[in-house]
Amino acid sequence: MSWLSMTWAQARLNQTVLLRQRGMAFSVLFLPLFLAFVYTSGPTIEGGVNGVPGTVYAAVGAMAVVFPFSYMTIATGIVVRREERVYKRLRGSALPTSAIFAGDILHATLVGAVQAALILGYAIAAVKAPVPANIPLMLLAFVLGAAVFAALAIGTAGLIPNYEVAQLVALPVLFLSLFGSGMIVPLTSLPDWGQRIAEALPLTPVVSMLRTGFLGRDFSVDSAPEVGFLESFQVSAAGLAIALLWVGVGLLSTRQYFRWEPRRA
């Protein structure tokens, strides 16, 4: 059995675990789409943002809603399998550790990709968003967002004692990410120190890169000037560095806190 086959089997195991938790499955599979619809339909996005129609600006950013839910999927799945001693049995099998983690990440990424595609289709069809200006940058932002929240999920799962607490931990991550990325309250409405903190949060650079890639504008500047294909990568360099830093934080936390045995053992 090849490594890819074992990774795919682990991803299917993740889906089975998710569907058994019906409340969690509903939250992970449908709530991101509902939040994206509400966010793009609410009164807070009326008018324009730096020359971009408010509905379009909101719809593009709404694609990033999938990443905090990816965190919820991975972290909760890890906790459930650990407490039910599934991981203990897997470690005694021929399944490599890398395939276990890769399967976890692959499952959450595939679910998020389908949701992001639906949100993107809604943005283009319903709110008349333009054709994306830089698709490679958008793909980079998506892969980066998936990597950031997967690393943080694996890194913090060892600190979560059980399934019920996993859901409670995921909610602050969700709301802090949405608030700090400017999806609930515009960052310009925050004081300068608040904006600096928000810009350092894990979801903020991903949202900025998605908007730059889709709309072809540099939203790190108040006037949001239009940027070319290569220039859009240049203006996203700082956000890329912040996101990679969060990946590093997640990996360090994984090495320090990850547990294969149940916490009650």
Phi and psi restraints in degrees (value plus and minus 20) as a CYANA .aco file:
   2 SER   PHI     -96.0   -56.0
   2 SER   PSI     145.9   185.9
   3 TRP   PHI     -81.9   -41.9
   3 TRP   PSI     -60.1   -20.1
   4 LEU   PHI     -83.8   -43.8
   4 LEU   PSI     -59.2   -19.2
   5 SER   PHI     -85.5   -45.5
   5 SER   PSI     -60.2   -20.2
   6 MET   PHI     -87.6   -47.6
   6 MET   PSI     -57.3   -17.3
   7 THR   PHI     -83.9   -43.9
   7 THR   PSI     -62.9   -22.9
   8 TRP   PHI     -85.0   -45.0
   8 TRP   PSI     -58.6   -18.6
   9 ALA   PHI     -82.8   -42.8
   9 ALA   PSI     -58.9   -18.9
  10 GLN   PHI     -86.8   -46.8
  10 GLN   PSI     -57.7   -17.7
  11 ALA   PHI     -83.8   -43.8
  11 ALA   PSI     -60.1   -20.1
  12 ARG   PHI     -86.4   -46.4
  12 ARG   PSI     -55.3   -15.3
  13 LEU   PHI     -81.9   -41.9
  13 LEU   PSI     -60.7   -20.7
  14 ASN   PHI     -78.7   -38.7
  14 ASN   PSI     -63.3   -23.3
  15 GLN   PHI     -84.9   -44.9
  15 GLN   PSI     -59.3   -19.3
  16 THR   PHI     -82.7   -42.7
  16 THR   PSI     -65.1   -25.1
  17 VAL   PHI     -81.7   -41.7
  17 VAL   PSI     -61.7   -21.7
  18 LEU   PHI     -83.7   -43.7
  18 LEU   PSI     -66.4   -26.4
  19 LEU   PHI     -88.1   -48.1
  19 LEU   PSI     -44.0    -4.0
  20 ARG   PHI     -91.0   -51.0
  20 ARG   PSI     -47.5    -7.5
  21 GLN   PHI    -115.3   -75.3
  21 GLN   PSI      68.0   108.0
  22 ARG   PHI     -81.8   -41.8
  22 ARG   PSI     -62.0   -22.0
  23 GLY   PHI     -82.7   -42.7
  23 GLY   PSI     -62.6   -22.6
  24 MET   PHI     -85.6   -45.6
  24 MET   PSI     -61.2   -21.2
  25 ALA   PHI     -81.1   -41.1
  25 ALA   PSI     -62.0   -22.0
  26 PHE   PHI     -82.9   -42.9
  26 PHE   PSI     -64.1   -24.1
  27 SER   PHI     -82.1   -42.1
  27 SER   PSI     -63.5   -23.5
  28 VAL   PHI     -95.3   -55.3
  28 VAL   PSI     -60.2   -20.2
  29 LEU   PHI    -105.9   -65.9
  29 LEU   PSI     -54.9   -14.9
  30 PHE   PHI    -134.3   -94.3
  30 PHE   PSI     -48.8    -8.8
  31 LEU   PHI     -83.5   -43.5
  31 LEU   PSI     -58.8   -18.8
  32 PRO   PHI     -78.6   -38.6
  32 PRO   PSI     -60.5   -20.5
  33 LEU   PHI     -86.8   -46.8
  33 LEU   PSI     -59.4   -19.4
  34 PHE   PHI     -84.7   -44.7
  34 PHE   PSI     -64.8   -24.8
  35 LEU   PHI     -82.9   -42.9
  35 LEU   PSI     -59.7   -19.7
  36 ALA   PHI     -82.9   -42.9
  36 ALA   PSI     -61.0   -21.0
  37 PHE   PHI     -85.7   -45.7
  37 PHE   PSI     -65.5   -25.5
  38 VAL   PHI     -83.8   -43.8
  38 VAL   PSI     -61.7   -21.7
  39 TYR   PHI     -83.8   -43.8
  39 TYR   PSI     -58.0   -18.0
  40 THR   PHI    -105.9   -65.9
  40 THR   PSI     -25.7    14.3
  41 SER   PHI    -130.5   -90.5
  41 SER   PSI     -28.5    11.5
  42 GLY   PHI     -99.0   -59.0
  42 GLY   PSI     148.8   188.8
  43 PRO   PHI     -92.2   -52.2
  43 PRO   PSI     -35.4     4.6
  44 THR   PHI     -91.7   -51.7
  44 THR   PSI     -33.1     6.9
  45 ILE   PHI    -128.8   -88.8
  45 ILE   PSI      -5.8    34.2
  46 GLU   PHI     -86.4   -46.4
  46 GLU   PSI     125.9   165.9
  47 GLY   PHI      68.5   108.5
  47 GLY   PSI    -183.0  -143.0
  48 GLY   PHI    -137.5   -97.5
  48 GLY   PSI     141.9   181.9
  49 VAL   PHI    -147.6  -107.6
  49 VAL   PSI      88.7   128.7
  50 ASN   PHI      32.9    72.9
  50 ASN   PSI      23.6    63.6
  51 GLY   PHI      62.9   102.9
  51 GLY   PSI     -18.8    21.2
  52 VAL   PHI    -127.6   -87.6
  52 VAL   PSI     112.9   152.9
  53 PRO   PHI     -73.6   -33.6
  53 PRO   PSI     117.8   157.8
  54 GLY   PHI     -78.4   -38.4
  54 GLY   PSI     -58.5   -18.5
  55 THR   PHI     -86.0   -46.0
  55 THR   PSI     -58.1   -18.1
  56 VAL   PHI     -87.8   -47.8
  56 VAL   PSI     -65.9   -25.9
  57 TYR   PHI     -77.4   -37.4
  57 TYR   PSI     -63.2   -23.2
  58 ALA   PHI     -90.0   -50.0
  58 ALA   PSI     -62.1   -22.1
  59 ALA   PHI     -84.4   -44.4
  59 ALA   PSI     -58.7   -18.7
  60 VAL   PHI     -85.5   -45.5
  60 VAL   PSI     -65.9   -25.9
  61 GLY   PHI     -84.3   -44.3
  61 GLY   PSI     -48.6    -8.6
  62 ALA   PHI     -85.0   -45.0
  62 ALA   PSI     -40.0     0.0
  63 MET   PHI     -80.9   -40.9
  63 MET   PSI     -48.8    -8.8
  64 ALA   PHI     -95.2   -55.2
  64 ALA   PSI     -26.9    13.1
  65 VAL   PHI     -78.9   -38.9
  65 VAL   PSI     -47.8    -7.8
  66 VAL   PHI     -87.0   -47.0
  66 VAL   PSI     -43.6    -3.6
  67 PHE   PHI     -92.4   -52.4
  67 PHE   PSI     -65.7   -25.7
  68 PRO   PHI     -79.3   -39.3
  68 PRO   PSI     -53.0   -13.0
  69 PHE   PHI     -93.1   -53.1
  69 PHE   PSI     -48.6    -8.6
  70 SER   PHI     -82.9   -42.9
  70 SER   PSI     -61.0   -21.0
  71 TYR   PHI     -77.5   -37.5
  71 TYR   PSI     -65.6   -25.6
  72 MET   PHI     -82.0   -42.0
  72 MET   PSI     -62.7   -22.7
  73 THR   PHI     -81.8   -41.8
  73 THR   PSI     -69.5   -29.5
  74 ILE   PHI     -89.5   -49.5
  74 ILE   PSI     -69.5   -29.5
  75 ALA   PHI     -81.5   -41.5
  75 ALA   PSI     -64.9   -24.9
  76 THR   PHI     -87.1   -47.1
  76 THR   PSI     -62.0   -22.0
  77 GLY   PHI     -80.3   -40.3
  77 GLY   PSI     -61.4   -21.4
  78 ILE   PHI     -83.4   -43.4
  78 ILE   PSI     -65.6   -25.6
  79 VAL   PHI     -82.8   -42.8
  79 VAL   PSI     -64.4   -24.4
  80 VAL   PHI     -81.6   -41.6
  80 VAL   PSI     -67.3   -27.3
  81 ARG   PHI     -88.4   -48.4
  81 ARG   PSI     -53.7   -13.7
  82 ARG   PHI     -88.0   -48.0
  82 ARG   PSI     -67.3   -27.3
  83 GLU   PHI     -90.2   -50.2
  83 GLU   PSI     -47.1    -7.1
  84 GLU   PHI    -109.8   -69.8
  84 GLU   PSI     -11.8    28.2
  85 ARG   PHI      43.7    83.7
  85 ARG   PSI       2.3    42.3
  86 VAL   PHI     -87.4   -47.4
  86 VAL   PSI     -63.3   -23.3
  87 TYR   PHI     -81.4   -41.4
  87 TYR   PSI     -57.9   -17.9
  88 LYS   PHI     -81.3   -41.3
  88 LYS   PSI     -60.0   -20.0
  89 ARG   PHI     -92.5   -52.5
  89 ARG   PSI     -57.5   -17.5
  90 LEU   PHI     -83.7   -43.7
  90 LEU   PSI     -57.4   -17.4
  91 ARG   PHI     -87.6   -47.6
  91 ARG   PSI     -42.6    -2.6
  92 GLY   PHI    -107.3   -67.3
  92 GLY   PSI     -19.8    20.2
  93 SER   PHI    -120.0   -80.0
  93 SER   PSI    -194.3  -154.3
  94 ALA   PHI    -102.6   -62.6
  94 ALA   PSI     -20.7    19.3
  95 LEU   PHI     -90.9   -50.9
  95 LEU   PSI      99.6   139.6
  96 PRO   PHI     -88.7   -48.7
  96 PRO   PSI     133.3   173.3
  97 THR   PHI     -78.7   -38.7
  97 THR   PSI     -59.6   -19.6
  98 SER   PHI     -81.3   -41.3
  98 SER   PSI     -56.4   -16.4
  99 ALA   PHI     -90.4   -50.4
  99 ALA   PSI     -52.8   -12.8
 100 ILE   PHI     -81.9   -41.9
 100 ILE   PSI     -72.0   -32.0
 101 PHE   PHI     -86.2   -46.2
 101 PHE   PSI     -60.9   -20.9
 102 ALA   PHI     -82.4   -42.4
 102 ALA   PSI     -58.7   -18.7
 103 GLY   PHI     -85.0   -45.0
 103 GLY   PSI     -60.7   -20.7
 104 ASP   PHI     -78.8   -38.8
 104 ASP   PSI     -68.0   -28.0
 105 ILE   PHI     -90.2   -50.2
 105 ILE   PSI     -60.1   -20.1
 106 LEU   PHI     -80.7   -40.7
 106 LEU   PSI     -64.3   -24.3
 107 HIS   PHI     -81.1   -41.1
 107 HIS   PSI     -70.5   -30.5
 108 ALA   PHI     -83.5   -43.5
 108 ALA   PSI     -56.7   -16.7
 109 THR   PHI     -88.9   -48.9
 109 THR   PSI     -60.8   -20.8
 110 LEU   PHI     -84.8   -44.8
 110 LEU   PSI     -63.2   -23.2
 111 VAL   PHI     -81.1   -41.1
 111 VAL   PSI     -65.7   -25.7
 112 GLY   PHI     -84.1   -44.1
 112 GLY   PSI     -56.7   -16.7
 113 ALA   PHI     -84.7   -44.7
 113 ALA   PSI     -62.1   -22.1
 114 VAL   PHI     -83.9   -43.9
 114 VAL   PSI     -63.4   -23.4
 115 GLN   PHI     -84.6   -44.6
 115 GLN   PSI     -63.7   -23.7
 116 ALA   PHI     -83.3   -43.3
 116 ALA   PSI     -57.9   -17.9
 117 ALA   PHI     -84.6   -44.6
 117 ALA   PSI     -59.7   -19.7
 118 LEU   PHI     -84.6   -44.6
 118 LEU   PSI     -61.9   -21.9
 119 ILE   PHI     -85.8   -45.8
 119 ILE   PSI     -60.1   -20.1
 120 LEU   PHI     -83.4   -43.4
 120 LEU   PSI     -63.4   -23.4
 121 GLY   PHI     -82.2   -42.2
 121 GLY   PSI     -59.0   -19.0
 122 TYR   PHI     -83.5   -43.5
 122 TYR   PSI     -60.8   -20.8
 123 ALA   PHI     -82.1   -42.1
 123 ALA   PSI     -61.3   -21.3
 124 ILE   PHI     -95.5   -55.5
 124 ILE   PSI     -61.3   -21.3
 125 ALA   PHI    -102.0   -62.0
 125 ALA   PSI     -62.4   -22.4
 126 ALA   PHI    -112.7   -72.7
 126 ALA   PSI     -61.3   -21.3
 127 VAL   PHI    -125.3   -85.3
 127 VAL   PSI     -10.7    29.3
 128 LYS   PHI      39.9    79.9
 128 LYS   PSI      23.2    63.2
 129 ALA   PHI     -91.1   -51.1
 129 ALA   PSI     130.2   170.2
 130 PRO   PHI     -93.0   -53.0
 130 PRO   PSI     152.6   192.6
 131 VAL   PHI     -87.5   -47.5
 131 VAL   PSI     116.9   156.9
 132 PRO   PHI     -73.7   -33.7
 132 PRO   PSI     117.0   157.0
 133 ALA   PHI    -100.7   -60.7
 133 ALA   PSI     -51.8   -11.8
 134 ASN   PHI    -163.0  -123.0
 134 ASN   PSI      66.2   106.2
 135 ILE   PHI     -84.3   -44.3
 135 ILE   PSI     -61.4   -21.4
 136 PRO   PHI     -77.4   -37.4
 136 PRO   PSI     -58.4   -18.4
 137 LEU   PHI     -87.4   -47.4
 137 LEU   PSI     -57.4   -17.4
 138 MET   PHI     -85.4   -45.4
 138 MET   PSI     -61.5   -21.5
 139 LEU   PHI     -84.1   -44.1
 139 LEU   PSI     -60.3   -20.3
 140 LEU   PHI     -81.3   -41.3
 140 LEU   PSI     -63.1   -23.1
 141 ALA   PHI     -83.2   -43.2
 141 ALA   PSI     -59.4   -19.4
 142 PHE   PHI     -86.7   -46.7
 142 PHE   PSI     -66.7   -26.7
 143 VAL   PHI     -82.2   -42.2
 143 VAL   PSI     -60.4   -20.4
 144 LEU   PHI     -84.2   -44.2
 144 LEU   PSI     -64.7   -24.7
 145 GLY   PHI     -81.7   -41.7
 145 GLY   PSI     -61.7   -21.7
 146 ALA   PHI     -82.8   -42.8
 146 ALA   PSI     -61.0   -21.0
 147 ALA   PHI     -86.6   -46.6
 147 ALA   PSI     -62.3   -22.3
 148 VAL   PHI     -80.7   -40.7
 148 VAL   PSI     -71.7   -31.7
 149 PHE   PHI     -98.1   -58.1
 149 PHE   PSI     -43.5    -3.5
 150 ALA   PHI     -89.1   -49.1
 150 ALA   PSI     -64.8   -24.8
 151 ALA   PHI     -82.3   -42.3
 151 ALA   PSI     -62.2   -22.2
 152 LEU   PHI     -87.7   -47.7
 152 LEU   PSI     -56.2   -16.2
 153 ALA   PHI     -85.4   -45.4
 153 ALA   PSI     -67.7   -27.7
 154 ILE   PHI     -86.3   -46.3
 154 ILE   PSI     -57.4   -17.4
 155 GLY   PHI     -89.5   -49.5
 155 GLY   PSI     -48.9    -8.9
 156 THR   PHI    -120.3   -80.3
 156 THR   PSI     -31.0     9.0
 157 ALA   PHI     -81.0   -41.0
 157 ALA   PSI     -52.6   -12.6
 158 GLY   PHI     -86.3   -46.3
 158 GLY   PSI     -38.7     1.3
 159 LEU   PHI    -110.0   -70.0
 159 LEU   PSI     -28.4    11.6
 160 ILE   PHI    -114.6   -74.6
 160 ILE   PSI     102.1   142.1
 161 PRO   PHI     -96.6   -56.6
 161 PRO   PSI     -51.7   -11.7
 162 ASN   PHI    -177.0  -137.0
 162 ASN   PSI     156.4   196.4
 163 TYR   PHI     -82.1   -42.1
 163 TYR   PSI     -63.0   -23.0
 164 GLU   PHI     -81.6   -41.6
 164 GLU   PSI     -62.8   -22.8
 165 VAL   PHI     -88.1   -48.1
 165 VAL   PSI     -51.1   -11.1
 166 ALA   PHI     -78.6   -38.6
 166 ALA   PSI     -61.0   -21.0
 167 GLN   PHI     -86.3   -46.3
 167 GLN   PSI     -59.2   -19.2
 168 LEU   PHI     -87.0   -47.0
 168 LEU   PSI     -54.6   -14.6
 169 VAL   PHI     -90.1   -50.1
 169 VAL   PSI     -56.6   -16.6
 170 ALA   PHI     -88.3   -48.3
 170 ALA   PSI     -52.4   -12.4
 171 LEU   PHI     -83.1   -43.1
 171 LEU   PSI     -67.7   -27.7
 172 PRO   PHI     -80.5   -40.5
 172 PRO   PSI     -56.5   -16.5
 173 VAL   PHI     -80.9   -40.9
 173 VAL   PSI     -62.7   -22.7
 174 LEU   PHI     -81.7   -41.7
 174 LEU   PSI     -74.2   -34.2
 175 PHE   PHI     -90.3   -50.3
 175 PHE   PSI     -57.4   -17.4
 176 LEU   PHI     -85.0   -45.0
 176 LEU   PSI     -59.5   -19.5
 177 SER   PHI     -85.0   -45.0
 177 SER   PSI     -66.6   -26.6
 178 LEU   PHI     -86.1   -46.1
 178 LEU   PSI     -61.7   -21.7
 179 PHE   PHI     -87.1   -47.1
 179 PHE   PSI     -66.1   -26.1
 180 GLY   PHI     -90.7   -50.7
 180 GLY   PSI     -42.7    -2.7
 181 SER   PHI    -107.8   -67.8
 181 SER   PSI     -19.7    20.3
 182 GLY   PHI      64.1   104.1
 182 GLY   PSI      -5.6    34.4
 183 MET   PHI    -106.0   -66.0
 183 MET   PSI     -37.7     2.3
 184 ILE   PHI    -124.9   -84.9
 184 ILE   PSI     -68.6   -28.6
 185 VAL   PHI    -144.7  -104.7
 185 VAL   PSI     107.9   147.9
 186 PRO   PHI     -75.7   -35.7
 186 PRO   PSI     118.2   158.2
 187 LEU   PHI     -82.3   -42.3
 187 LEU   PSI     -48.6    -8.6
 188 THR   PHI     -86.4   -46.4
 188 THR   PSI     -38.2     1.8
 189 SER   PHI    -102.9   -62.9
 189 SER   PSI     -28.5    11.5
 190 LEU   PHI    -108.8   -68.8
 190 LEU   PSI     134.0   174.0
 191 PRO   PHI     -83.9   -43.9
 191 PRO   PSI     146.2   186.2
 192 ASP   PHI     -76.7   -36.7
 192 ASP   PSI     -63.6   -23.6
 193 TRP   PHI     -86.0   -46.0
 193 TRP   PSI     -53.9   -13.9
 194 GLY   PHI     -87.5   -47.5
 194 GLY   PSI     -58.4   -18.4
 195 GLN   PHI     -84.6   -44.6
 195 GLN   PSI     -59.6   -19.6
 196 ARG   PHI     -83.7   -43.7
 196 ARG   PSI     -61.3   -21.3
 197 ILE   PHI     -86.1   -46.1
 197 ILE   PSI     -64.3   -24.3
 198 ALA   PHI     -81.9   -41.9
 198 ALA   PSI     -57.6   -17.6
 199 GLU   PHI     -87.0   -47.0
 199 GLU   PSI     -40.9    -0.9
 200 ALA   PHI    -112.1   -72.1
 200 ALA   PSI     -23.1    16.9
 201 LEU   PHI     -95.1   -55.1
 201 LEU   PSI     136.6   176.6
 202 PRO   PHI     -86.0   -46.0
 202 PRO   PSI     -51.5   -11.5
 203 LEU   PHI    -103.3   -63.3
 203 LEU   PSI     -45.9    -5.9
 204 THR   PHI     -78.0   -38.0
 204 THR   PSI     -70.6   -30.6
 205 PRO   PHI     -83.8   -43.8
 205 PRO   PSI     -50.6   -10.6
 206 VAL   PHI     -87.6   -47.6
 206 VAL   PSI     -64.5   -24.5
 207 VAL   PHI     -81.4   -41.4
 207 VAL   PSI     -63.2   -23.2
 208 SER   PHI     -82.3   -42.3
 208 SER   PSI     -62.3   -22.3
 209 MET   PHI     -86.9   -46.9
 209 MET   PSI     -58.8   -18.8
 210 LEU   PHI     -82.3   -42.3
 210 LEU   PSI     -64.3   -24.3
 211 ARG   PHI     -88.1   -48.1
 211 ARG   PSI     -59.2   -19.2
 212 THR   PHI     -84.6   -44.6
 212 THR   PSI     -64.5   -24.5
 213 GLY   PHI     -85.7   -45.7
 213 GLY   PSI     -58.0   -18.0
 214 PHE   PHI     -98.1   -58.1
 214 PHE   PSI     -66.7   -26.7
 215 LEU   PHI    -117.4   -77.4
 215 LEU   PSI     -31.0     9.0
 216 GLY   PHI      47.2    87.2
 216 GLY   PSI      15.7    55.7
 217 ARG   PHI    -152.5  -112.5
 217 ARG   PSI     132.1   172.1
 218 ASP   PHI    -115.3   -75.3
 218 ASP   PSI      79.3   119.3
 219 PHE   PHI    -103.7   -63.7
 219 PHE   PSI     -17.7    22.3
 220 SER   PHI     -98.2   -58.2
 220 SER   PSI     -31.0     9.0
 221 VAL   PHI    -129.7   -89.7
 221 VAL   PSI     121.2   161.2
 222 ASP   PHI     -75.9   -35.9
 222 ASP   PSI     -59.2   -19.2
 223 SER   PHI     -99.2   -59.2
 223 SER   PSI     -30.5     9.5
 224 ALA   PHI      28.4    68.4
 224 ALA   PSI      42.6    82.6
 225 PRO   PHI     -88.0   -48.0
 225 PRO   PSI     134.4   174.4
 226 GLU   PHI     -90.8   -50.8
 226 GLU   PSI     124.0   164.0
 227 VAL   PHI    -149.0  -109.0
 227 VAL   PSI     133.1   173.1
 228 GLY   PHI    -100.3   -60.3
 228 GLY   PSI    -197.3  -157.3
 229 PHE   PHI     -80.8   -40.8
 229 PHE   PSI     -73.8   -33.8
 230 LEU   PHI     -91.9   -51.9
 230 LEU   PSI     -55.8   -15.8
 231 GLU   PHI     -85.4   -45.4
 231 GLU   PSI     -49.9    -9.9
 232 SER   PHI     -84.4   -44.4
 232 SER   PSI     -52.4   -12.4
 233 PHE   PHI     -90.0   -50.0
 233 PHE   PSI     -57.7   -17.7
 234 GLN   PHI     -84.8   -44.8
 234 GLN   PSI     -64.7   -24.7
 235 VAL   PHI     -92.4   -52.4
 235 VAL   PSI     -34.9     5.1
 236 SER   PHI    -113.6   -73.6
 236 SER   PSI     -19.6    20.4
 237 ALA   PHI     -82.0   -42.0
 237 ALA   PSI     -62.0   -22.0
 238 ALA   PHI     -83.9   -43.9
 238 ALA   PSI     -62.8   -22.8
 239 GLY   PHI     -84.3   -44.3
 239 GLY   PSI     -57.5   -17.5
 240 LEU   PHI     -81.1   -41.1
 240 LEU   PSI     -62.2   -22.2
 241 ALA   PHI     -83.9   -43.9
 241 ALA   PSI     -61.6   -21.6
 242 ILE   PHI     -83.6   -43.6
 242 ILE   PSI     -63.8   -23.8
 243 ALA   PHI     -83.8   -43.8
 243 ALA   PSI     -62.0   -22.0
 244 LEU   PHI     -84.8   -44.8
 244 LEU   PSI     -53.6   -13.6
 245 LEU   PHI     -82.5   -42.5
 245 LEU   PSI     -60.7   -20.7
 246 TRP   PHI     -87.5   -47.5
 246 TRP   PSI     -54.4   -14.4
 247 VAL   PHI     -80.2   -40.2
 247 VAL   PSI     -63.0   -23.0
 248 GLY   PHI     -82.0   -42.0
 248 GLY   PSI     -60.1   -20.1
 249 VAL   PHI     -81.3   -41.3
 249 VAL   PSI     -62.9   -22.9
 250 GLY   PHI     -83.9   -43.9
 250 GLY   PSI     -60.2   -20.2
 251 LEU   PHI     -87.1   -47.1
 251 LEU   PSI     -61.1   -21.1
 252 LEU   PHI     -84.3   -44.3
 252 LEU   PSI     -60.6   -20.6
 253 SER   PHI     -85.9   -45.9
 253 SER   PSI     -56.5   -16.5
 254 THR   PHI     -80.8   -40.8
 254 THR   PSI     -67.0   -27.0
 255 ARG   PHI     -82.4   -42.4
 255 ARG   PSI     -52.0   -12.0
 256 GLN   PHI    -105.4   -65.4
 256 GLN   PSI     -59.6   -19.6
 257 TYR   PHI    -138.2   -98.2
 257 TYR   PSI     -32.3     7.7
 258 PHE   PHI     -84.3   -44.3
 258 PHE   PSI     119.2   159.2
 259 ARG   PHI    -147.9  -107.9
 259 ARG   PSI     118.3   158.3
 260 TRP   PHI    -114.4   -74.4
 260 TRP   PSI     -45.7    -5.7
 261 GLU   PHI    -113.3   -73.3
 261 GLU   PSI     131.1   171.1
 262 PRO   PHI     -77.4   -37.4
 262 PRO   PSI     123.6   163.6
 263 ARG   PHI     -87.9   -47.9
 263 ARG   PSI     -44.3    -4.3
 264 ARG   PHI    -104.1   -64.1
 264 ARG   PSI     -25.4    14.6
